[in-house]
Amino acid sequence: MKKDNLYFLTWTILFLTLSACRGDIEMLLSEQENTHTTREVIGYKGFYLLNEGNMGSNKSTLDYYDFATGIYTRNIYAEVNPNVPKELGDVGNDIGIYGNKLYAVINCSNKVEVMEYNTARRITQIEIPNCRFIKFHGKYAYVSSYAGPVIIDPNYEQIGFVAKIDTSTLKVIGRCMVGYQPDELEIVDGKIYVANSGGYMGADETAGYERSVSVINIETFTEEGRIDVAYNLERIKADANGNLWVSSRGDYKGLPARLFFIDRKKQKVTDTIPIAATNYWIDDNLLYAYGTEWSYITNDWAVTYNIVNTETHEIISRQIITDGTEKKIEKPYGIMIDPENKDIYITDAGNYVTPGVLYCFDKHGKKKWSKRAGNIPGHFALLPIYK
């Protein structure tokens, strides 16, 4: 019997035994696979991959990849925390490591799950309604929140906010109101930039969408202004110069998705890149973006890959994957660049129902390996080596 098959059989027997012993409490065990690819560990041990899980199913899970051993481990949270009801919860939307803690934003479970950074053992949960994305600065974590229920409604009345969390007490100590349905946020030079979407309000009429980035003074924790960008914003990331790159999803009809450049000093949009950037990762002066753009006109998806030079704003390549593997990827859903060896990681959500796939490519876009992940894999957090 092959070693991999023996390993699987052993875990299956343990799973059945423990499930029977626990009665109606199902205990899920982690699974390990060897990628047979290792690298020298310099500043990072590996990374966590947060799988969103299907909405309403409490299927968000956490995986881990170890650079030194090449071992990919699925569903580590459930095994480390067997007594947590419903495990991670419903829809994992973002993840980050700060200090010695790992933070997972679980959207529809209305919580931020706080764990030990090196074991994923639960410390506590912080309740924040319809939470979306997280960023850190000083002794605080900042989390964007839609504030109200998950519902598509052109008359949605609840504006969103950014929650301020003390990372020592793990308590919410303040809120700053922003626009409707705020998504990703970025922190640069004492300001928090928040991409407002208005996504719940604009499904039928474009006018319902938000089109601004809120600017929060981090010292006073008040909104000091807004930058007009475009309809239906989602992502916002800073480059090495502290300038901001913001993505618009468009209106899924005649208004296409686009990537916008905000000059931090001028506090306004000064350039538009004609690509869809559903998600992207900035490494050095390169922005790696994939686009999954739905159109109500064609009733179809358009999937694209691009690399943009953040210094010149030129699209330097229409490919990230260069060996044809992109034809096997149904719905790219997450992306990360290893800052040390420049490996490219892209996840595939597939049909959003069955387990997705994590792909690893070298810096030239050639496939190195792929492994089954959880349902809707999408969010990465590099695990640093603390001295």
C-alpha positions as CSV (number, residue, x, y, z in Angstrom):
1,M,0.0,0.0,0.0
2,K,1.3,3.5,-0.9
3,K,2.3,5.7,2.0
4,D,-0.2,8.4,1.1
5,N,-3.0,5.8,1.0
6,L,-2.0,4.3,4.3
7,Y,-2.0,7.8,5.9
8,F,-5.5,8.5,4.5
9,L,-6.8,5.2,5.8
10,T,-5.3,5.8,9.3
11,W,-7.0,9.2,9.6
12,T,-10.3,7.8,8.3
13,I,-10.3,5.2,11.1
14,L,-9.5,7.8,13.7
15,F,-12.2,10.1,12.4
16,L,-14.8,7.4,12.6
17,T,-13.7,6.3,16.0
18,L,-13.7,9.8,17.5
19,S,-17.0,10.7,15.9
20,A,-18.7,7.6,17.4
21,C,-17.2,8.5,20.9
22,R,-18.4,12.1,20.7
23,G,-22.0,11.2,19.9
24,D,-23.7,13.9,17.9
25,I,-20.6,16.1,18.0
26,E,-18.6,15.7,14.8
27,M,-14.8,16.0,15.2
28,L,-13.0,16.8,12.0
29,L,-9.3,15.9,11.7
30,S,-6.7,17.6,9.6
31,E,-5.2,16.0,6.5
32,Q,-1.6,16.4,5.3
33,E,-0.1,16.1,1.9
34,N,3.5,16.4,0.8
35,T,4.2,18.8,-2.1
36,H,7.7,17.4,-2.4
37,T,8.9,21.0,-2.7
38,T,10.8,22.8,0.0
39,R,12.7,26.0,0.3
40,E,15.1,27.7,2.7
41,V,13.2,29.4,5.5
42,I,14.4,33.0,5.8
43,G,11.8,35.4,7.1
44,Y,8.6,33.3,6.9
45,K,7.9,29.8,8.0
46,G,4.9,29.3,5.7
47,F,1.4,30.6,5.3
48,Y,-2.2,30.1,6.3
49,L,-4.9,29.8,3.7
50,L,-8.4,30.8,4.8
51,N,-11.2,29.0,3.0
52,E,-14.4,30.9,2.9
53,G,-16.9,28.0,2.8
54,N,-20.3,28.2,1.3
55,M,-22.6,30.9,2.8
56,G,-24.9,29.5,5.4
57,S,-23.1,26.2,5.9
58,N,-20.5,27.1,8.6
59,K,-17.8,25.6,6.4
60,S,-15.0,28.1,6.7
61,T,-11.8,26.2,7.3
62,L,-8.1,27.0,7.8
63,D,-5.2,25.3,6.0
64,Y,-1.4,25.7,6.5
65,Y,1.6,25.3,4.2
66,D,5.1,24.8,5.7
67,F,7.9,26.1,3.5
68,A,10.7,24.0,5.1
69,T,8.9,20.6,4.9
70,G,6.7,21.1,1.9
71,I,3.8,19.7,3.9
72,Y,0.3,21.2,3.2
73,T,-2.2,20.6,6.0
74,R,-5.9,21.0,5.6
75,N,-8.5,22.0,8.2
76,I,-6.1,22.6,11.1
77,Y,-8.5,24.8,13.1
78,A,-11.1,22.0,13.7
79,E,-8.6,19.6,15.1
80,V,-6.8,22.1,17.3
81,N,-10.1,23.5,18.6
82,P,-12.5,20.5,18.9
83,N,-14.8,22.1,21.4
84,V,-15.6,25.3,19.4
85,P,-19.2,25.0,18.2
86,K,-19.5,25.3,14.4
87,E,-15.7,25.5,14.1
88,L,-14.5,28.7,12.3
89,G,-18.0,29.7,11.3
90,D,-19.8,31.1,8.2
91,V,-17.7,32.7,5.4
92,G,-14.1,33.5,6.1
93,N,-13.5,36.8,4.5
94,D,-10.0,38.0,5.5
95,I,-7.0,36.9,7.6
96,G,-4.0,38.5,9.1
97,I,-1.1,38.0,11.6
98,Y,-0.1,40.8,13.9
99,G,2.3,40.3,16.9
100,N,1.7,36.8,18.2
101,K,-1.9,36.5,17.1
102,L,-3.7,35.3,14.1
103,Y,-7.0,37.1,13.2
104,A,-9.6,35.6,10.9
105,V,-12.6,37.8,9.9
106,I,-15.7,35.6,9.6
107,N,-18.2,37.6,7.8
108,C,-21.6,36.0,8.3
109,S,-20.8,34.7,11.8
110,N,-20.3,38.4,12.7
111,K,-17.0,37.8,14.5
112,V,-13.2,38.1,14.3
113,E,-11.7,34.8,15.5
114,V,-8.4,35.4,17.4
115,M,-5.9,32.6,17.6
116,E,-2.3,31.9,18.6
117,Y,-0.3,32.7,15.5
118,N,1.8,29.5,15.5
119,T,-0.8,26.9,16.5
120,A,-4.2,28.4,15.5
121,R,-5.4,27.6,19.0
122,R,-8.4,29.8,19.8
123,I,-7.9,32.7,22.2
124,T,-11.2,34.5,21.9
125,Q,-13.7,35.9,19.4
126,I,-14.6,39.6,18.9
127,E,-18.2,40.3,17.8
128,I,-18.5,42.7,14.9
129,P,-21.6,42.6,12.6
130,N,-21.1,41.7,9.0
131,C,-17.3,42.2,9.2
132,R,-15.2,42.3,6.1
133,F,-11.5,43.1,6.1
134,I,-8.7,43.8,8.7
135,K,-5.6,45.9,8.9
136,F,-3.2,46.7,11.8
137,H,-1.3,49.8,13.0
138,G,0.4,50.5,16.3
139,K,-1.4,48.6,19.1
140,Y,-4.7,48.4,17.2
141,A,-6.5,46.4,14.6
142,Y,-9.0,48.0,12.3
143,V,-11.9,46.0,10.8
144,S,-14.4,47.2,8.2
145,S,-18.1,46.3,8.8
146,Y,-21.2,46.5,6.7
147,A,-23.0,47.1,10.1
148,G,-26.3,45.7,9.0
149,P,-27.7,42.3,7.8
150,V,-26.7,40.5,4.7
151,I,-29.4,41.6,2.3
152,I,-29.7,43.1,-1.2
153,D,-31.9,46.2,-0.8
154,P,-31.8,49.4,-2.8
155,N,-33.2,51.2,0.2
156,Y,-30.6,49.9,2.6
157,E,-30.3,52.5,5.4
158,Q,-27.4,51.3,7.6
159,I,-24.1,52.9,6.7
160,G,-20.9,51.0,7.5
161,F,-18.1,51.6,9.9
162,V,-14.6,50.8,10.8
163,A,-14.1,49.1,14.2
164,K,-11.0,49.9,16.3
165,I,-9.7,47.0,18.4
166,D,-7.2,47.1,21.2
167,T,-4.9,44.2,20.4
168,S,-3.9,43.8,24.1
169,T,-7.4,43.6,25.5
170,L,-9.0,42.3,22.3
171,K,-12.0,44.6,22.8
172,V,-13.6,47.0,20.4
173,I,-12.9,50.5,21.7
174,G,-14.3,52.7,18.9
175,R,-16.2,53.0,15.7
176,C,-15.8,55.4,12.8
177,M,-18.7,55.7,10.4
178,V,-17.9,55.6,6.7
179,G,-19.8,54.8,3.5
180,Y,-22.3,52.0,2.7
181,Q,-20.8,48.5,2.6
182,P,-17.1,49.3,3.2
183,D,-14.7,46.6,2.0
184,E,-11.0,46.5,2.1
185,L,-8.9,49.1,3.9
186,E,-5.3,50.3,3.9
187,I,-3.2,52.3,6.3
188,V,-0.6,54.8,5.1
189,D,1.0,57.8,6.8
190,G,-1.5,58.2,9.6
191,K,-4.5,57.7,7.5
192,I,-6.9,54.8,7.0
193,Y,-8.3,54.5,3.5
194,V,-11.5,52.5,3.1
195,A,-13.0,51.3,-0.2
196,N,-16.8,51.9,0.0
197,S,-18.9,49.7,-2.3
198,G,-22.6,50.2,-1.7
199,G,-22.9,46.7,-3.0
200,Y,-26.1,45.9,-1.3
201,M,-27.8,48.9,-2.9
202,G,-26.7,48.9,-6.4
203,A,-27.7,45.5,-7.8
204,D,-30.6,47.0,-9.7
205,E,-29.6,50.6,-10.2
206,T,-26.1,51.9,-10.7
207,A,-27.0,55.0,-8.8
208,G,-27.2,52.9,-5.6
209,Y,-23.5,52.1,-5.6
210,E,-21.0,54.0,-3.6
211,R,-18.0,55.5,-5.5
212,S,-15.7,56.9,-2.8
213,V,-12.7,56.0,-0.6
214,S,-13.2,57.2,2.9
215,V,-10.1,58.8,4.5
216,I,-9.9,58.4,8.3
217,N,-7.5,60.4,10.5
218,I,-6.0,57.5,12.5
219,E,-5.1,59.8,15.5
220,T,-8.5,61.3,16.0
221,F,-10.3,58.2,14.4
222,T,-12.7,60.4,12.5
223,E,-13.5,60.5,8.8
224,E,-11.8,63.6,7.4
225,G,-12.8,63.3,3.8
226,R,-13.5,61.2,0.8
227,I,-11.8,60.6,-2.5
228,D,-14.1,60.1,-5.5
229,V,-13.1,57.1,-7.5
230,A,-15.7,54.9,-9.3
231,Y,-18.8,52.8,-8.6
232,N,-18.7,49.6,-6.5
233,L,-15.2,49.6,-5.0
234,E,-13.8,46.6,-3.3
235,R,-10.0,46.3,-3.0
236,I,-7.4,48.9,-1.9
237,K,-3.7,48.3,-1.5
238,A,-0.6,50.5,-1.1
239,D,2.5,50.2,-3.2
240,A,6.1,50.7,-2.0
241,N,5.7,54.5,-2.4
242,G,2.6,54.6,-0.3
243,N,0.3,55.3,-3.2
244,L,-3.0,53.5,-3.5
245,W,-4.4,51.0,-6.0
246,V,-8.2,50.7,-5.8
247,S,-10.4,48.2,-7.7
248,S,-13.9,48.9,-9.0
249,R,-16.2,46.0,-9.9
250,G,-18.3,48.2,-12.2
251,D,-22.0,47.6,-12.5
252,Y,-21.8,44.2,-14.3
253,K,-23.5,45.8,-17.3
254,G,-22.1,48.7,-19.4
255,L,-19.7,50.0,-16.8
256,P,-16.6,47.7,-16.8
257,A,-14.4,46.8,-13.9
258,R,-11.3,48.9,-13.6
259,L,-8.1,49.5,-11.5
260,F,-7.5,53.0,-10.3
261,F,-4.4,54.8,-9.0
262,I,-4.7,57.3,-6.1
263,D,-1.8,59.7,-5.7
264,R,-1.4,59.8,-1.9
265,K,0.0,63.4,-1.9
266,K,-2.6,64.8,-4.2
267,Q,-5.4,62.7,-2.5
268,K,-7.1,62.0,-5.9
269,V,-7.2,59.5,-8.7
270,T,-4.6,60.4,-11.3
271,D,-4.6,57.2,-13.5
272,T,-6.9,54.4,-14.6
273,I,-5.6,51.0,-15.7
274,P,-8.1,49.3,-18.1
275,I,-8.2,45.9,-16.4
276,A,-10.5,44.0,-14.1
277,A,-8.7,43.5,-10.7
278,T,-10.9,41.3,-8.6
279,N,-8.0,40.6,-6.4
280,Y,-4.3,41.4,-6.6
281,W,-1.0,41.3,-4.7
282,I,1.7,43.9,-4.9
283,D,5.3,42.6,-4.6
284,D,8.2,45.1,-5.0
285,N,7.0,47.2,-8.0
286,L,4.8,44.6,-9.6
287,L,1.0,44.3,-9.1
288,Y,-0.2,40.8,-10.0
289,A,-4.0,40.8,-10.7
290,Y,-6.6,38.4,-11.8
291,G,-10.1,39.5,-12.9
292,T,-13.3,37.5,-12.8
293,E,-15.9,39.8,-14.3
294,W,-19.5,38.9,-14.6
295,S,-21.7,40.5,-17.3
296,Y,-25.5,40.6,-17.2
297,I,-25.3,41.5,-20.9
298,T,-23.5,38.4,-22.0
299,N,-24.6,36.3,-19.0
300,D,-21.0,35.0,-18.8
301,W,-17.7,35.4,-16.9
302,A,-14.6,36.9,-18.3
303,V,-11.4,35.7,-16.6
304,T,-8.2,37.7,-17.1
305,Y,-4.6,37.9,-15.7
306,N,-2.4,40.9,-15.7
307,I,0.9,42.2,-14.3
308,V,1.2,46.0,-13.8
309,N,4.3,47.9,-13.1
310,T,3.4,50.2,-10.2
311,E,6.2,52.7,-11.1
312,T,5.3,53.2,-14.7
313,H,1.6,52.1,-14.6
314,E,2.2,49.9,-17.7
315,I,0.6,46.6,-18.2
316,I,3.8,44.6,-18.7
317,S,2.1,41.2,-19.2
318,R,-1.3,39.8,-19.9
319,Q,-0.2,36.5,-18.3
320,I,0.7,35.4,-14.8
321,I,0.6,31.7,-15.7
322,T,2.7,30.8,-18.7
323,D,2.4,27.1,-19.1
324,G,-1.3,26.8,-20.0
325,T,-2.5,25.8,-16.5
326,E,-4.9,28.7,-16.4
327,K,-7.2,26.7,-18.7
328,K,-7.7,24.3,-15.7
329,I,-8.6,27.1,-13.3
330,E,-12.3,27.7,-13.4
331,K,-12.6,30.7,-11.0
332,P,-9.4,32.2,-9.6
333,Y,-10.2,33.4,-6.1
334,G,-7.0,34.2,-4.2
335,I,-3.5,35.3,-5.0
336,M,-0.2,35.7,-3.1
337,I,3.4,36.2,-4.1
338,D,6.1,34.7,-1.9
339,P,8.2,37.8,-1.1
340,E,11.4,35.7,-0.8
341,N,11.6,33.2,-3.7
342,K,8.8,34.9,-5.8
343,D,6.6,31.8,-6.1
344,I,3.1,32.6,-7.2
345,Y,0.1,31.1,-5.4
346,I,-3.3,31.2,-7.0
347,T,-6.5,29.5,-5.7
348,D,-9.4,28.1,-7.7
349,A,-12.9,28.2,-6.2
350,G,-14.2,25.9,-8.9
351,N,-18.0,25.7,-8.7
352,Y,-18.1,27.3,-5.2
353,V,-19.6,24.1,-3.8
354,T,-17.0,21.4,-3.9
355,P,-13.4,21.8,-2.5
356,G,-11.2,24.2,-4.3
357,V,-7.5,23.9,-5.4
358,L,-4.3,25.7,-4.4
359,Y,-1.8,26.1,-7.2
360,C,1.9,27.0,-6.8
361,F,3.8,28.4,-9.8
362,D,7.5,29.5,-9.9
363,K,8.3,33.2,-10.6
364,H,8.1,32.5,-14.4
365,G,4.6,31.2,-14.1
366,K,5.3,27.5,-14.5
367,K,3.4,25.1,-12.3
368,K,5.3,23.5,-9.5
369,W,2.4,21.7,-7.7
370,S,-1.3,21.8,-6.8
371,K,-3.3,20.6,-3.8
372,R,-6.9,20.3,-2.9
373,A,-7.9,23.0,-0.4
374,G,-11.2,23.7,1.4
375,N,-14.4,25.2,-0.1
376,I,-13.7,28.6,-1.8
377,P,-10.0,29.1,-0.8
378,G,-9.2,32.7,-1.0
379,H,-7.2,34.5,1.7
380,F,-3.5,34.2,2.6
381,A,-1.4,35.2,5.7
382,L,2.3,34.7,5.7
383,L,3.6,33.4,9.0
384,P,6.7,35.3,10.0
385,I,9.7,34.0,12.0
386,Y,9.8,36.1,15.2
387,K,13.3,36.5,16.7
